[in-house]
Amino acid sequence: MSSCPLDRRAFLLSVSAIALLPLGAHGTPAGVVGPATAADTPGDSLYRLTAALVDHEGRPFDLASLRGKPVLASMFYTSCEMVCPMIFDTIRWTLDALPASERRDVRVLMVTFDPARDSVDALRKAASAHGCDAQWTLARCNDDTVRKISAVLGIQYRRLASGEFNHSSTIDLLDRQGRIAARSGKLGTVDPALLKALRQASAAT
């Protein structure tokens, strides 16, 4: 896992060697099963989780509302000064690498580890600071839901005594049904394997 207050050079060297992580069937971690939200939702879909979230505009939503679009999903917290900004940058560079016709169909979901401090106002300010447009959703939820989402996305985190978080820097690609189609731990560059999977997901109907 990466702790956010790191030396930037050391951090870049550490993440540059991380390849696309191996996945099981559709990439969903074994043993994580949630209640069905729709009869035709695949059993390995993130959208089977019962998870109430609020976005950076204060609007409540559930995960299943993202269904029908490819989604790049990750987790962060707003007071992070090193790793999390690079997650935002890497996702933006990945989107920019897509043709415009494919890029406009993709959504981004960023869920905070830190709902105690990351209010709607804090998320709104983070969205503005990172130049997030309507494709992006920065979200908060209760601690139990944070744990559920992190388990399904394969993201590990731990709160430190300082109030910062030690966490993995994973970006997941969800297909249109909410199944994990690819997962990458590379930051600071566009992961070719993730980009290829994203293009395939964008082309699928």
Secondary structure, DSSP 8 states (H G I E B T S, - for coil): -EESS--HHHHHHHHHT------SGGG--TT-----SSTTS-TT-GGGS--EEEETTS-EEEGGGGTTS-EEEEEE-TT-SSHHHHHHHHHHHHHHTS-HHHHTT-EEEEEES-TTT--HHHHHHHHHHTT--TTEEEEE--HHHHHHHHHHHT--EEE-TTS-EEE---EEEE-TTS-EEEEE---SS--HHHHHHHHHHHH--
